[in-house]
Amino acid sequence: MSRLARETCGASAIEFALAAPVVLGLLIATLEIALLYLAQQGLETAAESCGRYILTGQAQTSFTGIRDANGNLTTTPQQQFKAYACTQLPTMLGCGNLYVDVTHVSNFGAVTLAAPTLVYDKNNNVISTLNYDPGAQGSIVVVRLLYNWPVISVIGFDIANQPGSHHLLVATSVAKTEGYS
């Protein structure tokens, strides 16, 4: 038994087997946080572009709608604005997890930057109805882009704050619309 205790041939392999999961977990967690910050920055850039689109009155005046064979509108201004927002997203963010909330307020002091609470069904699908009210000329408009970013839980490291292992990213743009015609 004492000879077995003095044997050191497999010690490195055992030490590696004990340390490798922790090191690998830290590496994955670091990469996940880096990707989360990259996604947040892409969403912020998209929110700035969407805010500018409303600021200049393009969103309010460019609604064309898509009509079906009977002449009925099949899209709403909110859907058309979301389609525009999707074109502003970086390629790493898909349009399926994007939610748009646009409101106008009476003054800058009335702006709330808190994320709206999303309501989910039993299959973890968002069923919340978000606002789309870009206001008129001279309105103070709050544009919020919300994105459900999928995350991975590693060795007790979990940054999910939404059901279905997702982290809600929020980007906000606040501006007063210009005069437009």
Secondary structure as GFF3:
##gff-version 3
##sequence-region A 1 181
A	DSSP	alpha_helix	2	6	.	.	.	ID=ss1
A	DSSP	alpha_helix	11	55	.	.	.	ID=ss2
A	DSSP	alpha_helix	58	61	.	.	.	ID=ss3
A	DSSP	alpha_helix	77	88	.	.	.	ID=ss4
A	DSSP	three_ten_helix	95	97	.	.	.	ID=ss5
A	DSSP	beta_strand	98	105	.	.	.	ID=ss6
A	DSSP	three_ten_helix	108	110	.	.	.	ID=ss7
A	DSSP	beta_strand	140	150	.	.	.	ID=ss8
A	DSSP	beta_strand	166	176	.	.	.	ID=ss9
###
